[in-house]
């Protein structure tokens, strides 16, 4: 597979989420062209700058291919009919954690993006869906989503092609990296973690996590 259509391009702003907590996980589709800059999409923002945002997590992609799995597990949850139920910026079908690799480069509209790391799930997903156990389900299935860094700024809109124009670390799919970094003990070998710590297109944060997990 080399290309698929961009089904939705979504942005959001921080808003009250739980108590004093704010979140921008509630993203809505944008009509027309949007600029993809080094720090993300025009009109998009993050509330928690400690754990989200920055050049290595500029754009979040989640596959609608997982919706059937989530419907089977959650039931007919209304959020699964939303454009961005998991707070993603880009939604497609066909690209998944199994066939996307760290360092793969995608042309989306006029922008050039590079896969930088898996998305680590957090409590906000469970609070948004009002369902405990979703983080554990993501850890089990590796349906985590992934982030891009923006190599060339440009514009994109829903309906554009999402085209892989360059391959990265072919041995390291997003799913494999996610399992190695966040899976249970024994889900990766010391040799895997040693390699991950030196994968140059993996984000510095994830390379450091590999080193720490190896040391632990």
C-alpha positions in Angstrom: 0.0 0.0 0.0 1.4 3.4 -1.0 -1.5 5.9 -0.6 -5.0 6.4 0.8 -7.3 9.4 1.1 -7.3 11.6 4.1 -10.7 11.1 5.6 -10.6 13.9 8.1 -8.3 16.6 9.3 -9.2 17.8 12.8 -8.1 20.5 15.3 -9.1 21.4 18.8 -8.5 24.0 21.6 -8.1 23.3 25.3 -11.4 23.3 27.2 -12.5 22.1 30.6 -12.2 18.3 30.8 -12.2 17.0 34.4 -12.2 19.3 37.4 -9.5 21.8 36.9 -8.0 19.8 34.1 -8.1 21.1 30.5 -7.7 19.1 27.4 -7.8 19.5 23.6 -8.7 15.9 22.9 -12.1 17.0 21.5 -11.1 17.8 18.0 -13.4 18.8 15.1 -13.0 18.6 11.3 -11.7 21.5 9.4 -13.1 22.5 6.0 -10.6 23.7 3.4 -6.8 23.9 3.6 -5.0 23.9 6.9 -1.3 24.8 7.4 0.9 22.1 8.9 3.7 23.8 10.7 6.7 22.5 12.7 4.7 22.4 15.9 1.4 21.2 14.4 -1.7 22.2 12.6 -3.0 25.8 12.4 -5.8 26.1 14.9 -4.8 23.1 17.0 -3.3 23.3 20.5 -2.4 21.2 23.5 -3.3 21.8 27.2 -0.6 19.7 28.8 2.7 20.9 27.4 4.6 18.5 29.7 3.3 15.4 28.0 2.0 16.6 24.6 3.0 18.8 21.8 6.4 19.9 20.5 8.1 19.1 17.2 8.3 15.4 17.8 4.6 15.1 18.5 3.4 17.7 16.0 0.7 15.7 14.3 -1.3 12.7 15.6 -2.7 10.0 13.3 -5.2 7.3 14.3 -6.5 4.6 12.0 -10.3 4.2 11.6 -9.5 0.6 10.9 -9.7 0.1 14.6 -13.3 1.3 15.0 -14.7 -2.3 14.4 -12.5 -3.6 17.2 -13.6 -0.8 19.5 -17.3 -1.2 18.6 -17.0 -4.9 19.5 -15.5 -4.0 22.8 -17.3 -0.8 23.7 -20.6 -1.4 22.0 -22.3 1.3 19.9 -20.5 4.2 21.6 -21.5 7.5 20.0 -18.0 8.8 20.1 -17.0 6.2 17.5 -19.2 8.1 15.0 -17.2 11.3 15.7 -14.5 12.5 13.3 -11.7 12.3 15.8 -12.8 10.0 18.7 -9.2 9.5 20.0 -8.2 13.2 19.6 -6.4 12.6 16.3 -5.5 15.2 13.7 -5.5 12.8 10.8 -7.9 9.9 10.2 -7.4 7.3 7.4 -8.2 3.7 6.6 -5.5 1.3 5.5 -2.5 2.7 7.4 -2.1 1.0 10.8 0.5 0.5 13.4 1.4 -2.8 11.7 2.3 -1.3 8.3 3.7 2.1 9.4 7.3 2.3 10.6 9.4 4.7 12.5 10.9 7.1 10.0 8.4 6.5 7.2 7.8 9.7 5.3 4.4 10.8 4.1 3.4 13.5 1.7 0.0 14.9 2.8 -1.0 17.8 0.6 2.1 19.9 0.2 3.5 19.0 3.6 6.1 16.3 4.3 5.8 14.4 7.5 8.0 11.7 9.2 6.8 9.1 11.7 8.5 9.9 15.0 6.9 7.7 17.8 3.9 5.7 18.9 1.3 7.5 21.0 1.3 6.6 24.6 -2.3 6.1 25.9 -3.3 8.0 29.0 -6.3 8.3 31.4 -7.9 11.0 29.3 -9.1 8.4 26.7 -10.9 6.5 29.4 -12.4 9.7 30.8 -13.5 10.8 27.4 -15.3 7.5 26.7 -16.4 7.0 30.3 -15.0 3.5 30.2 -12.3 1.9 32.3 -10.0 -0.6 30.7 -9.3 1.2 27.4 -5.7 1.9 28.2 -5.2 -1.8 29.0 -7.0 -2.7 25.7 -4.6 -0.4 23.8 -1.6 -2.0 25.4 -3.0 -5.4 24.5 -3.9 -4.6 20.8 -1.3 -2.0 20.1 -3.9 0.2 18.5 -2.2 3.3 19.8 -1.9 5.7 17.0 1.4 7.5 16.2 2.9 11.0 15.8 4.8 12.8 13.1 7.4 15.5 13.0 6.9 18.0 10.1 9.9 18.0 7.8 8.5 20.4 5.3 5.7 22.8 6.2 2.7 22.9 3.9 -1.0 22.8 3.6 -3.5 19.9 3.5 -7.2 19.2 3.5 -9.6 16.3 3.8 -9.6 14.3 0.6 -5.9 14.8 -0.1 -3.7 11.7 -0.6 -1.8 10.4 2.3 1.2 8.9 0.3 4.2 7.1 1.7 7.1 8.5 -0.3 10.0 7.1 1.8 10.6 4.1 4.0 12.1 4.4 7.5 13.3 1.7 9.8 11.5 -1.3 8.2 12.1 -3.6 11.1 10.5 -1.2 13.5 6.7 -0.9 12.9 4.9 1.5 15.2 3.2 -1.6 16.8 6.6 -3.3 17.5 8.1 -0.1 19.0 5.0 0.4 21.1 5.1 -3.1 22.4 8.8 -2.8 23.2 8.4 0.4 25.1 5.1 0.0 26.8 4.3 -3.7 26.8 4.6 -5.9 29.9 8.0 -7.2 31.0 9.3 -9.7 28.6 7.6 -8.2 25.5 11.0 -7.0 24.3 14.6 -8.3 24.6 17.6 -6.4 25.8 18.9 -6.5 22.2 15.7 -4.9 21.0 16.0 -2.1 23.5 19.6 -1.6 22.8 18.7 -1.2 19.1 15.8 1.1 19.8 18.0 3.4 21.8 20.0 4.0 18.7 17.2 4.3 16.1 18.0 7.7 14.8 14.5 8.6 13.5 12.8 7.5 16.7 12.1 10.5 19.0 14.7 11.4 21.6 12.1 10.8 24.4 11.5 7.2 23.1 15.2 6.5 22.7 15.7 7.5 26.3 12.8 5.4 27.4 14.4 2.4 25.7 17.6 3.1 27.6 15.8 3.4 30.9 13.8 0.2 30.3 17.0 -1.6 29.5 18.6 -0.4 32.6 15.6 -1.3 34.7 
